[in-house]
Amino acid sequence: MGVFYVPVQVRNWQNRFLPLDRRGEDISCEALVDCGASELALPADLLERMKLEELGHIQARTADGKRHDYPVFGIVELEVQGRVCQVRVIQLPRGAQPLLGAVPLEEMDWHISPSEQRLLPNPDSPDEPLLRI
């Protein structure tokens, strides 16, 4: 699959409940689309600006085949091309490229078009996500 990027908007879901002085920034950035990855992953500097709460840690295997312990934060509201979902986010090192994996893509019902290097809506439900339960 060809590598491509999409613009994403990420917000601290808890902002709606927090006083103004404790709310984090909304973030807009380019994320690498990777169906081989499972989660949304953002660099530490973006997570700090969003003022997210740490939820715990997970073990993950990276593209180099090594296992690592990563902090998990959340919950974020993720928007990609007008579709929205709420997901946890894995912390990457500062300055790393944001990564958009299969779980949020599936939840927003995006299909990956490798030849066109873009996200396409599910043809069975082009106007809104259609989830399998």
Buried (B, 14 or more C-beta within 10 A) or exposed (E): EEEBBBEBBBBBBBBEEEEEEEBBBBBEBEBBBBBEBBBBBBBBEBBBBBBBEEEEEEEBEEEEEEEEEBBBBBBBBBBBEEBBBEBBBBBBEEEBBBBBBBBBBBBBBBEBEEEEBBBEBBEEEEEEBEEEE
